[in-house]
Amino acid sequence: MASRANVYSSSPLDRIHTRRDDHPWIAEKLEHPETLFVPVWRSRNLVRGIDAGGPPEAVYLSGDTAAALRATGGNWAFLGMLDDAPVFGIDISGEEDPTPLVPADLGTFADLRSVGWGEPKPEASVLAHARGLLHWRTRHQFCGVCGGKCESRSSGHVMHCTSCDTDHFPRTDPAVIMLVHRGDKALLGHSTRFPRATMYSTLAGFVEPGETLEEAVRREVLEESAIVCGAVHYHSSQPWPFPGNVMLGFYAEGLTEEITFDTEELKDARWFTRDEMRNCDKHGFQLPRVDSIARRLIEDWLAAG
């Protein structure tokens, strides 16, 4: 069981979907000076505090600054209500330099994964929400059925094909992520995609059509490491809009020990003891980022032993 909420979860927004097609209400709120906007510039979000080494804080814009964002003509989407204030995400990626629109003293555009939220903050989920939805908007300008041009409907939550009338909805791809354990050891791998040469993390993979989550866990572990898994237990989930996933976290019982890893997916895979994982620096490796569900799976497993 998860010991606390994951980063990018616990959104404070009321998504109030019934307002998405209330065109007069949306039009009024878009122009209201107290409406809040969450800008996204080339997949980066506006945060403050990180340049000074302090805790990161989300930046919401309103008034004249928000009006300048709207004037760029970028894609926008209604995210929901934050108490009594409507919140919209807006993409200003068409601007070569966002500084004239968002003065530097308001914050810095950064990749959320580099910010280091550490403890879960509800505002982090709002930024992630905006990033994921606007990324989908940008990638679905044309119909996957007939190739026709799509236009935005339902306040940014539907892309409607103007040729064949097909409605396309925001896509979230489910991925399983699992800590395989056997006795006092857990299986970690070093992926070919990891940015840090010494980082080891839990195994993960996408759910395939016609597959249960438990089946996906066992298949992915077997494919990547040749380890056979038995019992699979759910831990928690985490929105991961980088660009459009939800991570479904599990613990899996390892029934075998001999590892043969897939060299296309992994550079290495090993069994680590709890002592080694608690003292990873001493043993020459690093654990995944603190904002990831992979780290949460590891921390909760360590706490239980």
ChimeraX attribute file (.defattr): number of C-alpha atoms within 10 A of each C-alpha:
attribute: neighborCount
match mode: 1-to-1
recipient: residues
	/A:1	12
	/A:2	16
	/A:3	12
	/A:4	11
	/A:5	17
	/A:6	24
	/A:7	25
	/A:8	24
	/A:9	20
	/A:10	17
	/A:11	17
	/A:12	16
	/A:13	18
	/A:14	14
	/A:15	16
	/A:16	12
	/A:17	14
	/A:18	8
	/A:19	15
	/A:20	20
	/A:21	14
	/A:22	12
	/A:23	12
	/A:24	10
	/A:25	11
	/A:26	18
	/A:27	11
	/A:28	10
	/A:29	18
	/A:30	21
	/A:31	14
	/A:32	16
	/A:33	14
	/A:34	16
	/A:35	21
	/A:36	22
	/A:37	27
	/A:38	26
	/A:39	31
	/A:40	27
	/A:41	20
	/A:42	17
	/A:43	21
	/A:44	19
	/A:45	24
	/A:46	23
	/A:47	23
	/A:48	21
	/A:49	15
	/A:50	16
	/A:51	11
	/A:52	8
	/A:53	8
	/A:54	9
	/A:55	15
	/A:56	22
	/A:57	17
	/A:58	18
	/A:59	19
	/A:60	20
	/A:61	21
	/A:62	18
	/A:63	14
	/A:64	11
	/A:65	15
	/A:66	24
	/A:67	17
	/A:68	14
	/A:69	21
	/A:70	19
	/A:71	10
	/A:72	15
	/A:73	12
	/A:74	16
	/A:75	19
	/A:76	25
	/A:77	24
	/A:78	25
	/A:79	25
	/A:80	21
	/A:81	17
	/A:82	16
	/A:83	10
	/A:84	10
	/A:85	14
	/A:86	22
	/A:87	28
	/A:88	25
	/A:89	25
	/A:90	25
	/A:91	28
	/A:92	23
	/A:93	17
	/A:94	13
	/A:95	14
	/A:96	9
	/A:97	11
	/A:98	18
	/A:99	14
	/A:100	10
	/A:101	17
	/A:102	19
	/A:103	11
	/A:104	12
	/A:105	8
	/A:106	14
	/A:107	20
	/A:108	20
	/A:109	20
	/A:110	18
	/A:111	17
	/A:112	22
	/A:113	15
	/A:114	10
	/A:115	17
	/A:116	16
	/A:117	19
	/A:118	14
	/A:119	13
	/A:120	17
	/A:121	20
	/A:122	18
	/A:123	21
	/A:124	22
	/A:125	24
	/A:126	25
	/A:127	25
	/A:128	27
	/A:129	22
	/A:130	26
	/A:131	28
	/A:132	22
	/A:133	24
	/A:134	25
	/A:135	21
	/A:136	20
	/A:137	23
	/A:138	11
	/A:139	8
	/A:140	21
	/A:141	17
	/A:142	18
	/A:143	21
	/A:144	13
	/A:145	12
	/A:146	12
	/A:147	13
	/A:148	17
	/A:149	16
	/A:150	23
	/A:151	17
	/A:152	19
	/A:153	16
	/A:154	18
	/A:155	20
	/A:156	23
	/A:157	23
	/A:158	20
	/A:159	25
	/A:160	23
	/A:161	23
	/A:162	15
	/A:163	13
	/A:164	14
	/A:165	14
	/A:166	17
	/A:167	16
	/A:168	19
	/A:169	15
	/A:170	16
	/A:171	13
	/A:172	17
	/A:173	14
	/A:174	19
	/A:175	21
	/A:176	23
	/A:177	27
	/A:178	32
	/A:179	26
	/A:180	26
	/A:181	21
	/A:182	16
	/A:183	10
	/A:184	13
	/A:185	17
	/A:186	23
	/A:187	25
	/A:188	24
	/A:189	21
	/A:190	21
	/A:191	22
	/A:192	14
	/A:193	10
	/A:194	14
	/A:195	8
	/A:196	14
	/A:197	13
	/A:198	13
	/A:199	18
	/A:200	23
	/A:201	23
	/A:202	24
	/A:203	24
	/A:204	22
	/A:205	17
	/A:206	18
	/A:207	20
	/A:208	14
	/A:209	7
	/A:210	8
	/A:211	11
	/A:212	10
	/A:213	20
	/A:214	18
	/A:215	15
	/A:216	21
	/A:217	29
	/A:218	23
	/A:219	19
	/A:220	20
	/A:221	25
	/A:222	17
	/A:223	14
	/A:224	21
	/A:225	24
	/A:226	18
	/A:227	23
	/A:228	19
	/A:229	22
	/A:230	14
	/A:231	11
	/A:232	19
	/A:233	14
	/A:234	16
	/A:235	19
	/A:236	18
	/A:237	20
	/A:238	21
	/A:239	23
	/A:240	24
	/A:241	23
	/A:242	15
	/A:243	16
	/A:244	20
	/A:245	17
	/A:246	18
	/A:247	25
	/A:248	22
	/A:249	26
	/A:250	24
	/A:251	22
	/A:252	25
	/A:253	20
	/A:254	22
	/A:255	14
	/A:256	12
	/A:257	15
	/A:258	12
	/A:259	17
	/A:260	15
	/A:261	20
	/A:262	16
	/A:263	13
	/A:264	9
	/A:265	16
	/A:266	17
	/A:267	15
	/A:268	17
	/A:269	22
	/A:270	18
	/A:271	18
	/A:272	17
	/A:273	17
	/A:274	18
	/A:275	12
	/A:276	15
	/A:277	21
	/A:278	15
	/A:279	13
	/A:280	16
	/A:281	12
	/A:282	10
	/A:283	11
	/A:284	10
	/A:285	16
	/A:286	17
	/A:287	20
	/A:288	18
	/A:289	17
	/A:290	18
	/A:291	21
	/A:292	20
	/A:293	28
	/A:294	23
	/A:295	18
	/A:296	23
	/A:297	23
	/A:298	22
	/A:299	17
	/A:300	15
	/A:301	18
	/A:302	16
	/A:303	9
	/A:304	6
	/A:305	8
